Amino acid sequence: MTPRYRMRRGRHNRRHGVTLVETGDKARTMHESPLPEQPVPMLRWRWIAALAVLSALPFLFVRVPPLTDVPGHIGRFAVQLAPADSVLHRYFDFVWRPTLNLAADLIVQALHPLLGPLAAMWLVCAAVPVLTVLGLLAVSRQLNPRGSAALPWALIFIYNSPFLWGFVNYAFTAALALCGFASWIALERRRALRGALFLLVAPALFLGHGEGGALLLLWAAGYEAGRAGRWWRPRAAFGVTARLWPFVTVLLPLVLSRGDSGTTAWDFPGKLDEMTALVRDQHALLDIATVAAALGVLLLGRLRDARIVRLGLWPVVGTAALFVAAPLQLSGTNNVDMRLAPYAVMLALALQDWRPVATRWRRLLLLAGTMLLALRFGITTASFLGYQREYARELAALDHIAPGSRVLNLVRSDCGLRAWRQPRVTHLGALATAERDAWTNAHWAVASIHLLQVRYGPPGFATDPSQLVYPQDCVGPGGEKRQRRTIQDLAPRLPLGQVDYLWLIDVPLPPGPADPRLVPVWRSGTSALYAVHPPEGT
């Protein structure tokens, strides 16, 4: 005779989240679909290690990581590490001070005697996907070991837009924050050890990048709120706050880093654009469809009763809410809000419990996510190979630049959908500083953020973004278009009398007679390097 079951108030089955009471002859727990007794195979440690190592594969094919801002960081490291008698000190200042943006600077400072600045930065960049995979899967293993059928979908967001933009300090610190979150959960029963560990880890992450460190605090607070239940009640809220005592040390870097404040501004309508570009890479249609499909997975799961696990709910909700509330610019730092969104989606997908859904749907979800992940990872790897070739072609100009020179750099930028696939050469000119001890105008020098400041620079062409030029249809009287310039606008105003070279990357000079001071010394396609000679007779 088949046993009969009914739902009633009674003992709760913690493993499966249902209350089932048997009224037949033989007691056993049932579910609407068979439940695996073992964790999802991807969450076994050997798979976690393999996936983490594999995630860095694209970097094995490149010398300079093709992340938009990375060449700018490498150029800054040249000034940071320059000996006292270097010519670079005539052009730049570099003064150490505590800021909430020092992750790569400190790592490169420590590793450069062994590896050199370029290899040290390569290692930092390659470590980001490795640590992100380790942290994400470790969190999922702790909180959702048997229901994480959407894990491949979550892994798609490892190569997210902030990382591909080259926000390396943030991406590296956020990856460590995921690992730290997993450790916070794992050490729940060893609170003395956890407290001692996080007294050191928490301020170190804030020093690496304030926003990345804030994610660790947010996730730990969300986890403790989930454990407390109705955390908004005064007694429960006090308990949550008390358990977060190891984070008191984050006050130290926050206080020490206070300095000149930059611009703070919100752009709420722009958040929709940021959501569509969470994995912006090579193909707009594929990238936007990927985000839509991932959000569809979350919605489909919710309709089929696949909910985010209780202890992971508030970390996900908190990250999403912070994305909505955060400004576009904070004290001079750009794109503050867009950095948060990929981690909200990533955590939601990893912590959505699909056990209530039929096995065939879970298998289909796992297969579709794995196929899309493999496709996107293949495209990213191939794109790194392409960028390596493009970088090698453009950087051949450096062989023709005399050491210690002044190099005015102009780089083509674009707008609209044409700009979706970025050439990632915006700061490539900064490598002239690293390779030839040269001054160039492609560096950042925002006083409230950066340790590097310029001592030399022609007015209007001293720092980023003076190197950017746009096509005519990207320039106009209003909005962002008002701040853009074309090569036709700039050519008559170039400070050629104050530089030694003009380096054009994908920017042909306007038609007509060329300035007689410009002597071509290298050319490749629409890129060229000109030596600037004084007019005859002077």
N, C-alpha and C positions, 0 to 999 in steps of 0.2 A: 504494500500500500504506500502511495506517495505521500510523504509528510506534508502537512499544511502549515502555512506561516501567516501571521498577521502582525501588523504594526501596533504597538501600544507604548504607553509610557513605561519605562522599565530600564533595565541595564543597557547601557550604551556600548556598542562595539566600537572601540576607539580606532581599531585598525582601518575599518571601512567607512566609518562615519554614519552608520545606520543603526536603528534599534529594531531588531528582529527577534520575535519570540516564537518558538516552535510550539504547535499544538498537536503534532503527530507523535510517532513512536520514537523517532531518532533525532537527536539534536545536532544541527549543523548550521553554519551561517551561510546565507545565500545573498546574491547580488543580482542585478538585472543582466550582468554579463560576467563571464569568468574573470576573476581578478588574479593577476600574477602574484605569486608569493615572493618572488625575487625582485630586486630593483630593476629598473629599465637597464638593458645591457649597456647602453651608452654611459651609464653612471657607475660602472665598475672602474676601479682605479686604473687598470691597464688601458681601458678605452679613453678615460679622461686624459691620461698622460700622452697617449698616441695622438688624440685630437689636438691637444695643446701644442705639441711639437709640429704637427702638420699645418697648423694655422699660420705659422711663420714662413711657409714655403715661398710665397712671392718675393720675400726679401733676399732669398738666396741667389736671385738672378740680377741683383742691382748693387751698385757701389754707393750711389747717393740715393737714399730712400725717396721715391717720387711722391712725396706728400707736400702739398703746396708750400707750407711755411718752413719746411725743414732746411732748405738751403740758406734761408735767413738766419736760422739758429746757428748753423755751422759757421757762417760768416761772423756772427757775434762771438762765437767761441774763440775765433782767431784773435780777436781783440782781448778777450778775457785772459787768454794764455800767453799773450805776447810778452817777450822779455822787455826789460826796462828801456833798452836802447832801440826798440823797434820803431820804424817809421810810422807805424799805425798810431802811435800816441800823439803824433802831430795832427791826426785827423779825428780821433775818437777819444773819449774818456770812458773808463769802465771802473765803477766804484761798487764794491760789495756792500750790500745793506739787506736787512731782512725784508722780504716781500713774500706774498702768498703765490709765488710763481717760479720756484727755483728747482724743480725736480731734475730736469736735464742738466742745468748748469752745475749742480752739485755732483751729479754722477759723472759728467764729463771731466770736471775738475779732479775727481778721484781717479778716474781710469786713464786719463790721457797719457801719463808716463808709460803705461803698458801698451796702449792701443793707438794713441793719437786721437784727436778730436773727431775726425770723420768716422773711424771705426767705432768709437765709443757711442756716437750718436746713432749709428746704424744698429748697434746692440740695443739701445734704449727703444728705438722704433720697433725692432723685431720682437722685443719682449712684450710689447703692448698686447697683441693678439694672444700670445701664449698665456700671459697672466689673466687676461679677460676670460679666456676659455676655462682655465683652472678655477678661477673664482666663481664664475657663473655655474659651472657644473657641480662644484663643491656645495654651493648654496642649494641647488636643486636636489642634490643627494641628501642634504640635511632635512629639507622641508617637504620635498615632493618626490620621494624615491620611486614610487610605484605608479604615479599618474602623469609623468612628464612626457606625454606622447608628442608634444609640440616642441621638444628641444631643438630639432634641426631648424625650425623656424626662428627660434631665439638666436641660434648661432649665426644666422644670416646677418644679424646686426653687429657682429664683431667688427667688420670693416664698415663702420658707419661714417656718416658725413663729417662729423667733427674730427675723427681720426684721419680721414683722407685729406681734410683741409690742412692737416699738420699741426693740430692743437696738441702737441705731444706731451707737454707738461700735464695738461688736464687728462688726456687719455691714459697716460701712464699711472697717474694718481687714482683715477677712477677704477682702473684695473686692480690696483692694490686695495682699493676700498672694497671691491667685491671679495677679494681674498680675505680681507679683514672682517667683513660681514660673516663669511663662512666660519672664520675662527671664533668670532663672538658667539655664534650659535653652538659650535662644537664644545666650547669651554663653559657651557652653562653650569655644569656641576663642579667646576673648578674655579670658583669666582675669585679667589685670592690671586691665582695665577693670571686669570683674565684681567683683573684690575691692574696688576703690575705691568702686564704686557701693553695694555692700551693706554696707560699713562705715558708711554713712550711713543707708541704707534700713532695715536691720534694727532698730537702736535706735529709729528714728522710729516704726516699726510697733508695737513693744512699748510705747512711750509712748502711742500711740493707743489700744491695748487689748492687754493682756498676752496674752490667749487668742488673739486674732487674729494677733498677732506670732508666737506659738508655732507657729501653723499653717504660716507660711512656713518656719520652721526645720525643722519636722517634714517638710514636703514636699521641701525641698532635701536633707535627710538621707536621705529615702527614695529620691529619685532617684539620689543618689550611691551608696547601698547597692545599687541595681539595677545600676548600672554596674560596681560592684566584683565582682558575682557572689556568692560565698560570703562575705559581709561579716562574718560572725561569727568568721571566723578572725582571729587577732591581727594579722597583717600587713595584711589587707584592712581590718579595723576601724580600724587606725591611719591608713591611706590615706584612708578616708572622713572621719575626724575632721580630718585635715590639710586636706582640700579645703574644709572648712567654716570655715576660719579667719576669714573676714570677719564671722562672727557673734559674735566675741569681744566686740564693742562692746555687745551686748545686756546685758552685765553692768552697764553704767553705769546704765540706768534701773531695773534690778532692785535694785541696791544703794541708789539714791537714793530709791526708792519705799517702802522698808521703813518700816513704821509700826505703828500699833495693829492687831493681827490680830482679825478677827471670827470668826464661827462657821464651822466646816468640818464637813460631814456628808454621808454617802453614803445613797443610796436605790436599791439595785440592783433591787428589784421594780418600782420606778417607771419604769425604763428601757424596759420594754415599752410602757407607756402613752405615753412620749415618742416611741417609734418610730411608733406609730399616728398621732401628731399632727404629723408632720414638715411637712405643708403645711396645718395647721389654718387654716381660713378661714371659709367661709359655710355649708357643708353637710357634716355629719359623715359621712354615707354616702359622698358623693363623695370627700371628703378621705381617708378611711380606705381606700376602694377604690383611689384613686390610688397610695397608698404600696404597697398589696398588689400592684398591677399592675406598678409599677416594680421591686419586688423579684422579682416573677415574671419580668420581662424578664431580670434578671441570672441567675436560675436557669435559665431556658430557654436562654439563650446558653451558659451553662457546659455544659449537657447536650448542646448541639450544637457543642461545641468552640470557642465564642467566648470567649476568655480575655482577661483584662486584660493589656495590653501589658507586657512585662517591665520597662521603665523606669518604668511607672506603678504597678506592683503594690505596692511597699512604701509609697509615699505613701497609697494607699487602705487597705491593711492597717493602717498606723500610725494613721490617723485613726479607723478603726473601733475599734481596740484602745484608743485614748485615750478614746473615748466610753464604752466599757465600764468602764474603770478610773477615770474622772474622778468626783469627788464631785458631789452635787447643789448643795451650797453650798461655796464656797471663800473663806475670810477675809471672810465677809459677803456675797459676791456670789452671787446665786441663779441657778439653772438653768444651771450651768456645763456639765454633761454634754450637755444637750439642744441646746446651740448647735453641737455638733460633728457630730451625726448627719447633718444635711442635706448637709454637705460631703463626708462619706464616700460617701453614695449618689450625689451629683452627680458626683464624680470617677470612681466605679466605672462609671457609665453612660457617661460621656464617653470613658473609656479602655478600654472593652471592645471588642475587635477582632472584628468580625463577618465578616471576609473568608472564613473557612472555611465559612460558612453559605450555602446556595443563594440566588441572587439574588432569587427570588420571596419568600423569607422576609424578606430584608433590606428589600425594598420595602414589604412589609406592615407590618413593624415601624416603618419610617420614617413611613408613612401614619398608622398608629394613634397614634403618639406626637405627630405634628403636629396631629391632630384633637383629642386630649386637651389638648395645650398651648393650642390656640386656644380651646377651651371654657373652660378654667380662667382664661386671661388675660382673656377676655370677662367672666367672672363677677367677677374681681377688679376690673376697670375699673368695672363697674356698681356694685360695692359701694362703691368710692371716691366715686362720685357720691351714693350713698345716705348715706354717712357725712358728706359735705359738707353735705347738707341737715340732718341731725340735729345736727351741730355748730353750724350757723347758728341753728337753733331754740334750742338750749340757751344759746348764747353771747349771745343777745339779753338775757339777764339782766344782763350786764355794764353795759349802758347805764343801769341803775338803781342802780349801786353808786357811792358817793362815793369819790373818790380818797383813798388812804391809809387806807382802812378795814380793819377786821378781819373776815374772812369765814370762818365755820365752814361747811365743805362736807361734805355727806353724799351718797354715791353708791351706787346699788343695784348689788350684785354677785350672782352666782348660782353654782350648783354643778351637778355632773353633766353629762349631755348637754345640758341646757338652756343651759349656759354655753358650749357649743361655739362658736356664733357670738357673738362678743363685741361689745358696743356701743362699746367702746374709749373710754369716758368716765371711766375710773378716775382719771386725772390731769387731766381737763379743768378742774377747779377751779383748777389752778395758773396758768391763763391770766389769772385775776384779778390775779395779781402782775404779769404782763407788760402787761396792758391798763389796770389801775387802780392800780398801785403798792400793792396790798393784801396784807395778811398772809392766808395760808390754810394749812390743815392738810394739804394734799395733796402736800407736798414730801417727797422723801427727804432724810435727814440722818444716814446711817450714817457714823460718824467714820472708819472704816478705808477708806472708798471715796469719799465725796462731799466736794467742796470747800465746799459750802453747809452751814451749821449754823444752827439756830434760836436766837434770843435771846428770843423771846416765844412762849408757847404755853400754854394751859390744861392742867393735868395730865391725861394720858390722851387729849388731843386736840391734840398739838403737831405731829405729823408723820404721814406715811404709815405704816401703813395705817389710821389712825384715821378716815379718811373713808368706809370701806367698811361697808355694812350688807347683811344677807342675809335672804332669806325664812326663815320659821320652820323649814321642813324641812331647811335647810342647817346648822342649829345643833344641837349635841348635847353630851353629856358627854365624848366621847373624840376623840382624833386632832385633825385640823384643825378639826372642828366645835366643839371646845372653845374655840377662839380667836375664833370668829365671834360677831357681835352682830346682833340685830334692831333695827328702829326702836322696837319696843315696849320693848326693854331700855334703849335709849339715851335715849329722850325725857325721862324724869324726871331724867336726869343730865347733860343738855346744859349746858355752861357759858355760858348765855346772858348772864350778867352780865359776861362778859369779852370779848364780841364785839359787832360792830355789825350783822352780817347773818347769817342762816342761809340757805344756798343748798342746796336739795334737788334732786338730779338723778335723776329717775325714782324718787323716794322719797316717797310720800304720808305725811303725818303720821298717827299712829294715830287711830282714831275716838274721839270723846269731846270734852269741852271743850278748846279750844285754850288754850295759855298766853297770858295777856292781854298779855304783853310782845311777842308776835309780831304784827307788822302786815304783811299781805301787800302787796307792791308790784309783783309780776310773777308770772304763772302761764302755763304751757303744758303741757297734758296733766297728767301726774303729776309734773311738775317745778314748782318754785316758789321764789321769793325772798322772804324775810321781813326787814324791818327790825326790829331789836331795840330797843324803847323801854323806858326804866325804868318801873316801876309808878307809877301816879298817886300823888301825895303824897310822892314821894321826891326 
